[in-house]
């Protein structure tokens, strides 16, 4: 067996060059918009949370940013907690709620499809995190079309 001669990595070590930025730091021009859509189930993978972080980053870059929760994506916007609403049962349990709340507090808009909310997942509008706007299922396509009309950046997230 060969002998390892390199010292072991330890806390505080850097394993990659995290400071090098290859591309320019793009900022929104006045009036530019972004839409991030979520058709993904809460807690079924990292994409929902990762794209919430992307939406927040777009907002901070100056884009008028909206999030659309539809289909199983509405599960990202319901109030959580255990044993009571707002209680974090385990570390990370409230990630979605906390990130959406932060996004809206910084000026982002969040929309949730009423059809998916009620017909698919058995929730009413009072189940949504405060600040999320419930919309008619016919508004889902129109919201996307309005963003296309405005030449917005659109990030569509789908998981099955």
C-alpha positions as CSV (number, residue, x, y, z in Angstrom):
1,X,0.0,0.0,0.0
2,X,1.5,3.4,-0.9
3,X,2.1,5.9,1.9
4,X,0.2,9.1,1.9
5,X,2.7,11.9,2.3
6,X,0.4,14.9,2.0
7,X,-1.0,16.4,5.2
8,X,-4.7,15.9,5.9
9,X,-7.1,18.7,5.2
10,X,-8.2,20.5,8.3
11,X,-11.0,23.0,9.2
12,X,-10.2,26.4,7.7
13,X,-8.3,25.0,4.7
14,X,-9.3,26.1,1.2
15,X,-9.7,23.3,-1.3
16,X,-10.5,25.5,-4.3
17,X,-9.8,29.1,-5.3
18,X,-13.2,30.6,-4.2
19,X,-12.1,34.2,-4.9
20,X,-11.4,34.0,-8.7
21,X,-14.4,35.2,-10.7
22,X,-14.2,34.3,-14.4
23,X,-17.1,36.4,-15.7
24,X,-18.1,40.0,-15.1
25,X,-20.6,40.7,-12.3
26,X,-23.7,41.4,-14.3
27,X,-26.2,43.9,-12.8
28,X,-29.7,44.5,-14.1
29,X,-30.3,47.5,-16.3
30,X,-33.2,49.7,-15.2
31,X,-36.5,47.9,-15.7
32,X,-35.1,44.4,-16.3
33,X,-37.1,41.6,-14.9
34,X,-36.6,38.0,-13.9
35,X,-39.0,35.1,-13.2
36,X,-38.1,31.9,-11.5
37,X,-40.7,29.1,-11.7
38,X,-41.0,26.1,-9.5
39,X,-42.7,22.9,-10.4
40,X,-41.0,20.8,-7.8
41,X,-41.9,19.2,-4.5
42,X,-40.6,20.6,-1.3
43,X,-37.9,18.5,0.3
44,X,-37.6,16.1,-2.7
45,X,-34.3,17.6,-3.8
46,X,-32.1,20.6,-3.6
47,X,-33.3,22.4,-6.7
48,X,-36.2,24.3,-5.0
49,X,-33.9,25.8,-2.4
50,X,-31.0,26.4,-4.8
51,X,-33.3,28.4,-7.2
52,X,-34.7,30.4,-4.2
53,X,-31.2,31.4,-3.6
54,X,-30.8,32.2,-7.4
55,X,-34.0,34.3,-7.3
56,X,-32.7,36.2,-4.2
57,X,-29.4,36.8,-6.0
58,X,-31.2,38.1,-9.1
59,X,-33.2,40.5,-6.9
60,X,-30.0,41.8,-5.3
61,X,-28.5,42.3,-8.8
62,X,-31.3,44.8,-9.4
63,X,-33.8,42.6,-11.4
64,X,-37.5,43.0,-10.6
65,X,-37.8,39.4,-9.6
66,X,-40.8,37.2,-9.2
67,X,-41.2,33.5,-8.1
68,X,-44.0,31.4,-9.5
69,X,-45.1,28.3,-7.5
70,X,-47.3,26.0,-9.4
71,X,-48.1,22.3,-9.5
72,X,-46.1,20.6,-6.7
73,X,-44.2,23.9,-6.4
74,X,-47.0,25.3,-4.2
75,X,-45.7,23.0,-1.5
76,X,-42.7,25.3,-1.1
77,X,-44.9,28.1,-0.1
78,X,-47.1,26.6,2.7
79,X,-46.5,27.4,6.3
80,X,-44.5,24.8,8.2
81,X,-43.4,23.9,11.6
82,X,-43.6,21.2,14.3
83,X,-45.0,20.9,16.8
84,X,-46.5,24.3,16.0
85,X,-46.3,26.5,12.9
86,X,-42.9,28.3,12.8
87,X,-41.1,25.8,15.0
88,X,-38.1,24.2,13.4
89,X,-38.3,20.4,14.0
90,X,-34.7,19.8,12.6
91,X,-32.0,22.0,11.2
92,X,-33.0,23.1,7.7
93,X,-36.7,22.3,8.2
94,X,-37.7,25.9,7.8
95,X,-35.3,26.7,4.9
96,X,-38.1,27.2,2.3
97,X,-40.2,29.4,4.6
98,X,-37.2,31.5,5.8
99,X,-35.9,32.0,2.2
100,X,-39.2,33.0,0.7
101,X,-39.9,35.3,3.6
102,X,-36.4,36.9,3.2
103,X,-37.0,37.2,-0.6
104,X,-40.3,39.0,-0.1
105,X,-38.9,41.3,2.6
106,X,-36.2,42.4,0.1
107,X,-38.9,43.3,-2.5
108,X,-39.4,40.0,-4.4
109,X,-42.9,38.9,-5.4
110,X,-44.1,35.3,-4.9
111,X,-47.2,33.8,-6.6
112,X,-48.9,30.4,-6.0
113,X,-51.4,28.7,-8.2
114,X,-54.8,28.3,-6.5
115,X,-55.6,25.1,-8.4
116,X,-52.5,23.2,-7.3
117,X,-52.9,24.6,-3.8
118,X,-56.5,23.3,-3.4
119,X,-57.1,20.6,-6.0
120,X,-53.8,18.8,-5.8
121,X,-52.5,19.4,-2.3
122,X,-55.7,20.2,-0.2
123,X,-54.6,23.5,1.1
124,X,-56.4,26.9,1.2
125,X,-54.9,30.3,0.8
126,X,-54.5,30.7,4.6
127,X,-52.0,27.9,4.4
128,X,-49.6,30.1,2.4
129,X,-46.7,32.0,4.0
130,X,-47.8,35.6,4.6
131,X,-47.1,37.7,1.5
132,X,-47.5,35.0,-1.1
133,X,-50.2,36.0,-3.6
134,X,-52.5,33.2,-4.7
135,X,-53.4,33.4,-8.4
136,X,-55.9,31.8,-10.8
137,X,-54.6,28.8,-12.7
138,X,-55.2,30.8,-15.9
139,X,-52.8,33.4,-14.6
140,X,-49.9,30.9,-14.6
141,X,-49.4,31.1,-18.4
142,X,-50.2,34.8,-18.5
143,X,-47.5,35.6,-15.9
144,X,-45.0,33.8,-18.0
145,X,-46.2,35.5,-21.2
146,X,-45.9,38.9,-19.6
147,X,-42.3,38.2,-18.6
148,X,-41.6,37.0,-22.2
149,X,-43.1,40.2,-23.5
150,X,-40.8,42.2,-21.2
151,X,-37.7,40.2,-22.4
152,X,-37.2,39.0,-18.8
153,X,-34.8,36.3,-17.8
154,X,-36.9,33.2,-17.0
155,X,-35.6,30.2,-15.1
156,X,-38.0,27.3,-15.3
157,X,-37.5,24.6,-12.6
158,X,-39.1,21.2,-13.2
159,X,-38.6,18.0,-11.3
160,X,-40.7,14.8,-11.4
